């Protein structure tokens, strides 16, 4: 197949969505397909809408995949006559995020127009599939292909998990870009008091929403958390593995997640995951078994859940082992990407 993939920025960007896109490209190329990555520059939403004045889809392809994140740039291009299918890879809808209703109503109109002009979907979760179908009010061909989770392999043993839990300190890992949607403010509020025997490592880019990142750093300083909270910036490979291995629990209390691959990656290291009831975290986390689910912004409940893990190490061990078991039962990428490729080939055979 001759395929295209439309993204913003670099395919090597460190985030769960870009990891998904990157692994899909690697798999397709490994099967002998040609994949042209078409990168549009990162700008603000209004500038992306202006892309419609000049951007056109390539002609010499059998099929094109578009990361749905690029939807504002593709309205005009998709509406033009073309001889091949357009498939939208949907991580989550922008209009599903938490923001003022008037703004989300606008995003909903734009996304609905975009979705109406594509021919099929790759969804990263059942939650995302349901959100798209609810917005469109009709079905189109699609496949739910959960994100890859095997890049770390067999990351940690049961004995290592048990030994790690003997530490008096509760080591909390926040893994994600420091943006409002990821909910770092909820975590910092939860650990503000008491601060004894707790450490928070924040791993993720500080450049995605610089003002929010500065606010979080100021919150740490003003509330006397500088000895408790450490901002590492983006990490990958060995430095990231070191943080994952040394933590006890992964906390990313997002206001919305289309899937949340980060929870599974933490579970690979035996980290119970704490996410929220908004979005697809509940497709990964079984509340009270391998992690906890809280309402978005509920720092009080989060503080209580962290206190349980800190004070009752038998619960921490049980949930840590359950988290590792949950990771081991997740289908691996080769299986899911193979299903995606079959789906794409089926569209070309129609």
Backbone torsions as a table, in degrees:
resi	resn	phi	psi	omega
1	UNK	NA	144.9	170.9
2	UNK	-103.1	110.4	-171.9
3	UNK	-119.3	155.1	170.0
4	UNK	-121.2	151.9	173.9
5	UNK	-132.3	120.8	-179.9
6	UNK	-98.6	125.8	178.1
7	UNK	-138.1	169.3	165.9
8	UNK	-96.8	137.8	172.8
9	UNK	69.9	-145.2	-173.0
10	UNK	-97.8	140.9	176.2
11	UNK	-66.2	-18.9	-179.2
12	UNK	-89.5	8.4	177.1
13	UNK	-58.1	138.2	-176.9
14	UNK	-85.9	92.5	173.0
15	UNK	-159.7	161.9	-178.7
16	UNK	-61.9	-39.6	-180.0
17	UNK	-63.8	-44.6	179.8
18	UNK	-70.4	-32.2	174.4
19	UNK	-60.8	-44.0	177.9
20	UNK	-57.7	-51.4	-178.8
21	UNK	-60.0	-42.8	-176.9
22	UNK	-65.5	-43.6	-179.9
23	UNK	-66.7	-34.8	177.5
24	UNK	-65.1	-44.5	178.2
25	UNK	-61.0	-44.8	179.6
26	UNK	-59.3	-43.3	-178.4
27	UNK	-65.7	-47.4	-177.5
28	UNK	-62.0	-43.0	177.8
29	UNK	-64.5	-36.1	177.5
30	UNK	-64.6	-22.9	177.6
31	UNK	-89.7	4.2	177.9
32	UNK	95.0	2.3	178.3
33	UNK	-78.7	150.7	173.2
34	UNK	-95.3	125.4	-179.3
35	UNK	-123.6	116.1	175.8
36	UNK	-95.4	118.9	177.8
37	UNK	-87.3	120.3	-178.3
38	UNK	-106.9	108.0	-173.7
39	UNK	-103.5	125.6	172.6
40	UNK	-102.2	148.3	-176.3
41	UNK	-71.2	143.3	173.6
42	UNK	-69.3	125.7	173.9
43	UNK	-147.1	-166.6	177.1
44	UNK	-83.6	171.8	-172.4
45	UNK	-62.0	-40.6	179.8
46	UNK	-62.6	-41.9	178.5
47	UNK	-66.1	-35.7	176.7
48	UNK	-64.4	-39.1	176.5
49	UNK	-61.6	-33.6	179.6
50	UNK	-67.9	-18.5	176.3
51	UNK	-58.5	-25.2	-178.4
52	UNK	-63.8	-16.7	179.7
53	UNK	-72.2	-23.5	-173.5
54	UNK	-136.8	-22.9	-174.1
55	UNK	-75.2	134.4	176.6
56	UNK	-131.2	149.3	178.6
57	UNK	-72.5	145.0	174.6
58	UNK	-59.8	155.5	-177.4
59	UNK	-94.0	-35.8	-168.2
60	UNK	-93.4	58.7	178.6
61	UNK	-128.7	160.7	171.4
62	UNK	-92.5	-26.2	-175.9
63	UNK	-167.3	148.1	176.8
64	UNK	-126.6	136.7	175.2
65	UNK	-106.2	134.0	179.9
66	UNK	-122.1	123.0	170.5
67	UNK	-63.0	123.1	-174.4
68	UNK	-59.0	-20.1	175.0
69	UNK	-54.5	-27.8	-177.7
70	UNK	-84.5	8.5	-170.9
71	UNK	-54.1	-38.5	-176.9
72	UNK	-65.6	-22.3	-177.7
73	UNK	-85.7	-9.5	-165.2
74	UNK	-117.0	6.1	-175.5
75	UNK	-59.6	-50.1	-177.3
76	UNK	-72.0	-42.4	-178.1
77	UNK	-60.8	-42.2	-178.0
78	UNK	-71.7	-27.1	-177.5
79	UNK	-77.3	-15.1	-179.2
80	UNK	-77.8	154.6	177.6
81	UNK	-59.0	140.7	179.0
82	UNK	-151.5	162.4	-174.7
83	UNK	-109.0	10.5	-179.7
84	UNK	-140.5	159.4	-178.3
85	UNK	-72.3	148.5	172.0
86	UNK	-110.6	123.3	-179.1
87	UNK	-114.6	129.3	178.6
88	UNK	-97.7	125.0	175.8
89	UNK	-94.1	107.8	-170.5
90	UNK	-104.3	113.0	174.1
91	UNK	-85.0	-45.3	166.8
92	UNK	-169.5	156.1	179.5
93	UNK	-78.9	139.7	176.9
94	UNK	-60.4	-37.4	-177.3
95	UNK	-74.1	-4.3	174.9
96	UNK	-84.5	-14.5	-177.2
97	UNK	-73.5	160.4	-178.7
98	UNK	-82.1	116.3	177.3
99	UNK	-163.8	172.7	179.5
100	UNK	-55.2	141.3	-174.2
101	UNK	-56.9	-42.3	-176.4
102	UNK	-60.5	-41.6	179.8
103	UNK	-69.1	-42.2	178.5
104	UNK	-66.5	-31.7	175.8
105	UNK	-62.0	-39.1	177.2
106	UNK	-65.5	-48.2	179.3
107	UNK	-60.7	-35.8	-179.2
108	UNK	-63.1	-41.1	178.6
109	UNK	-63.3	-44.2	-178.5
110	UNK	-66.8	-46.5	-178.4
111	UNK	-65.0	-38.5	179.7
112	UNK	-63.3	-40.6	177.4
113	UNK	-62.6	-44.1	178.6
114	UNK	-60.3	-49.2	-175.8
115	UNK	-64.1	-30.2	179.9
116	UNK	-66.3	-24.7	-175.3
117	UNK	-99.4	5.9	174.3
118	UNK	-99.9	163.8	-172.2
119	UNK	-102.5	-13.9	-179.5
120	UNK	-174.7	175.7	-171.7
121	UNK	-137.3	146.8	162.0
122	UNK	-112.0	117.9	-179.3
123	UNK	-105.2	143.3	178.0
124	UNK	-88.4	-6.3	179.2
125	UNK	-163.6	163.9	175.4
126	UNK	-67.5	-34.1	177.9
127	UNK	-59.9	-45.2	179.2
128	UNK	-64.9	-41.8	177.7
129	UNK	-58.5	-45.9	-179.3
130	UNK	-63.4	-39.0	179.9
131	UNK	-64.1	-42.1	179.7
132	UNK	-66.8	-45.8	-178.7
133	UNK	-65.7	-34.7	177.2
134	UNK	-66.4	-39.1	179.6
135	UNK	-68.9	-42.5	-177.5
136	UNK	-76.4	-33.9	-176.1
137	UNK	75.9	14.5	178.7
138	UNK	-158.6	163.4	-179.6
139	UNK	-96.1	148.1	168.5
140	UNK	-134.9	163.1	178.5
141	UNK	-55.9	139.6	-179.4
142	UNK	-166.6	167.1	178.1
143	UNK	-142.5	138.4	172.0
144	UNK	-92.4	115.6	-179.9
145	UNK	-126.1	102.5	-176.4
146	UNK	-65.6	148.5	-175.1
147	UNK	-63.0	157.3	178.8
148	UNK	-68.0	147.8	-177.8
149	UNK	-135.9	11.3	-170.0
150	UNK	-108.7	18.4	-176.2
151	UNK	-71.0	-19.0	179.7
152	UNK	-98.7	-3.6	179.7
153	UNK	63.4	-147.4	177.4
154	UNK	-84.4	89.1	-163.7
155	UNK	-75.8	-31.2	-172.6
156	UNK	-154.7	150.2	-179.9
157	UNK	-96.2	164.5	177.3
158	UNK	-62.2	-39.6	-179.5
159	UNK	-64.8	-36.0	177.3
160	UNK	-66.0	-38.5	178.3
161	UNK	-63.2	-45.5	-179.4
162	UNK	-63.5	-42.8	-179.8
163	UNK	-65.9	-40.2	-179.0
164	UNK	-61.4	-34.8	-176.0
165	UNK	-70.8	-10.4	-178.6
166	UNK	-74.3	-13.5	178.6
167	UNK	-64.0	140.2	177.3
168	UNK	-70.5	-29.6	-177.5
169	UNK	-80.6	140.9	172.7
170	UNK	-96.5	116.0	-177.4
171	UNK	-99.6	115.9	-175.2
172	UNK	-105.6	131.4	177.9
173	UNK	-112.4	124.7	168.6
174	UNK	-103.7	120.7	-176.0
175	UNK	-125.5	108.0	-179.0
176	UNK	163.1	159.2	176.0
177	UNK	-57.9	142.2	-177.5
178	UNK	-81.0	82.8	178.2
179	UNK	-128.3	158.9	-174.3
180	UNK	-57.0	-41.3	-175.4
181	UNK	-60.1	-28.4	-176.6
182	UNK	-78.2	-14.4	168.3
183	UNK	80.2	26.6	177.8
184	UNK	-58.8	-34.1	179.6
185	UNK	-59.5	-35.3	177.9
186	UNK	-66.1	-42.0	178.6
187	UNK	-65.7	-45.0	-178.5
188	UNK	-64.0	-37.9	176.8
189	UNK	-63.7	-37.1	-177.5
190	UNK	-69.0	-31.5	-176.9
191	UNK	-99.3	4.2	-176.1
192	UNK	-59.2	-36.8	-179.9
193	UNK	-158.8	133.4	-7.8
194	UNK	-77.7	157.5	-174.1
195	UNK	-104.4	2.5	-173.6
196	UNK	-72.0	138.2	174.7
197	UNK	57.3	35.8	176.8
198	UNK	-132.0	138.6	173.6
199	UNK	-132.5	136.8	178.3
200	UNK	-120.3	121.7	174.5
201	UNK	-106.4	121.5	-178.9
202	UNK	-103.0	112.1	-178.4
203	UNK	-115.2	114.3	-179.7
204	UNK	161.9	159.9	-176.2
205	UNK	-63.4	138.0	174.8
206	UNK	-96.4	2.3	-173.7
207	UNK	-99.9	-11.4	-175.6
208	UNK	-67.8	-44.3	173.9
209	UNK	-133.6	81.5	-171.3
210	UNK	-56.1	-39.2	-178.9
211	UNK	-64.5	-44.3	178.3
212	UNK	-63.4	-42.8	179.8
213	UNK	-60.8	-41.6	177.8
214	UNK	-64.1	-40.1	178.5
215	UNK	-61.1	-39.3	179.6
216	UNK	-68.2	-39.2	177.9
217	UNK	-66.8	-37.2	176.9
218	UNK	-68.0	-38.7	177.5
219	UNK	-59.2	-42.7	179.1
220	UNK	-61.4	-45.3	-177.8
221	UNK	-67.4	-45.6	-175.9
222	UNK	-66.2	-33.4	-175.7
223	UNK	-97.3	15.5	175.2
224	UNK	65.3	34.3	-177.2
225	UNK	-102.7	7.3	-174.3
226	UNK	-61.2	-29.8	178.7
227	UNK	-84.2	-7.5	-176.1
228	UNK	-106.1	-37.8	-172.5
229	UNK	-109.6	131.3	177.1
230	UNK	-125.3	127.6	176.1
231	UNK	-93.7	118.3	-177.4
232	UNK	-97.5	-16.0	-169.1
233	UNK	74.2	-165.8	-179.8
234	UNK	-73.8	137.5	176.1
235	UNK	-132.8	151.5	176.4
236	UNK	-147.3	164.1	175.8
237	UNK	56.2	-130.9	-171.6
238	UNK	-59.5	-44.4	177.7
239	UNK	-59.8	-38.2	178.5
240	UNK	-69.2	-44.0	179.0
241	UNK	-58.6	-39.7	179.2
242	UNK	-61.1	-41.7	178.5
243	UNK	-67.0	-41.0	180.0
244	UNK	-65.7	-38.8	-178.7
245	UNK	-70.8	-30.8	-174.7
246	UNK	-89.9	-12.2	-178.0
247	UNK	-79.7	164.1	174.1
248	UNK	-106.8	-30.9	-174.7
249	UNK	-150.1	143.7	176.2
250	UNK	-102.8	126.8	180.0
251	UNK	-126.1	113.4	174.0
252	UNK	-135.0	85.3	-173.1
253	UNK	-84.5	63.6	-174.6
254	UNK	-65.0	150.4	173.1
255	UNK	-73.5	-19.8	174.6
256	UNK	-166.6	137.0	172.9
257	UNK	-132.2	128.7	175.6
258	UNK	-69.5	-29.7	170.6
259	UNK	-146.0	-71.6	-180.0
260	UNK	104.4	57.5	-179.9
261	UNK	-57.0	-27.3	-177.9
262	UNK	-60.3	-32.5	179.3
263	UNK	-64.3	-43.5	179.0
264	UNK	-68.2	-36.5	179.1
265	UNK	-66.1	-36.7	173.4
266	UNK	-65.3	-40.0	179.2
267	UNK	-62.9	-27.4	175.9
268	UNK	-58.7	-26.3	179.8
269	UNK	-104.1	16.8	178.3
270	UNK	71.1	31.8	179.2
271	UNK	-99.5	114.6	169.6
272	UNK	-55.5	141.1	-176.0
273	UNK	-107.5	136.4	174.2
274	UNK	-115.4	114.1	177.0
275	UNK	-127.2	-162.5	-177.9
276	UNK	-120.9	169.5	-179.2
277	UNK	-78.2	-5.7	-179.8
278	UNK	-89.0	124.6	179.4
279	UNK	90.0	-151.6	-167.8
280	UNK	-99.7	8.1	179.8
281	UNK	-56.4	-32.5	179.4
282	UNK	-68.0	-14.2	173.4
283	UNK	-77.4	-14.0	-178.7
284	UNK	-109.9	-48.2	-171.8
285	UNK	-94.1	126.5	170.6
286	UNK	-95.8	112.6	-172.7
287	UNK	-58.1	124.2	179.1
288	UNK	85.0	-4.4	-179.1
289	UNK	-108.1	-63.2	179.6
290	UNK	-118.4	14.7	179.7
291	UNK	166.3	-166.2	179.1
292	UNK	-135.4	149.6	172.7
293	UNK	-115.7	130.7	177.7
294	UNK	-124.4	163.5	172.3
295	UNK	-69.7	145.2	177.2
296	UNK	-54.8	133.0	176.8
297	UNK	82.3	-0.1	-176.4
298	UNK	-84.7	80.2	-177.9
299	UNK	-69.3	-28.0	178.8
300	UNK	-65.2	-48.2	178.4
301	UNK	-65.4	-39.5	178.2
302	UNK	-59.8	-44.0	177.8
303	UNK	-58.7	-40.2	179.1
304	UNK	-65.7	-40.9	178.4
305	UNK	-65.4	-39.9	178.2
306	UNK	-67.2	-35.7	179.0
307	UNK	-64.3	-39.9	177.4
308	UNK	-59.9	-46.7	-178.4
309	UNK	-67.0	-31.6	-179.2
310	UNK	-75.5	-39.2	-172.4
311	UNK	-93.0	-23.9	-176.4
312	UNK	-120.0	86.4	-173.2
313	UNK	-67.9	-22.5	176.7
314	UNK	-66.5	-33.8	176.1
315	UNK	-70.8	-41.4	177.5
316	UNK	-58.2	-45.9	-179.6
317	UNK	-63.4	-46.7	-178.9
318	UNK	-59.7	-45.1	-178.4
319	UNK	-71.3	-33.1	178.5
320	UNK	-65.2	-43.3	178.2
321	UNK	-66.9	-37.2	177.3
322	UNK	-66.6	-35.9	178.4
323	UNK	-64.2	-44.5	177.8
324	UNK	-61.8	-40.9	179.4
325	UNK	-64.3	-39.1	177.3
326	UNK	-61.2	-42.4	178.1
327	UNK	-61.8	-44.6	-175.9
328	UNK	-65.3	-22.3	-178.9
329	UNK	-93.9	-3.0	177.6
330	UNK	-75.4	132.2	177.0
331	UNK	-55.0	143.1	-178.5
332	UNK	-84.7	165.9	-170.8
333	UNK	-63.9	-39.0	-178.8
334	UNK	-55.4	-39.8	178.9
335	UNK	-66.4	-48.1	-175.9
336	UNK	-69.4	-41.8	179.7
337	UNK	-66.5	-34.5	175.4
338	UNK	-62.2	-39.3	177.0
339	UNK	-65.6	-38.1	177.9
340	UNK	-62.3	-45.1	-178.8
341	UNK	-63.0	-40.9	176.7
342	UNK	-60.7	-40.8	178.2
343	UNK	-61.7	-44.8	179.7
344	UNK	-62.8	-43.2	179.3
345	UNK	-63.8	-35.1	179.3
346	UNK	-64.8	-33.7	178.5
347	UNK	-68.8	-35.9	-179.1
348	UNK	-74.2	-22.1	-178.4
349	UNK	-86.2	-6.5	-178.0
350	UNK	-77.8	NA	NA
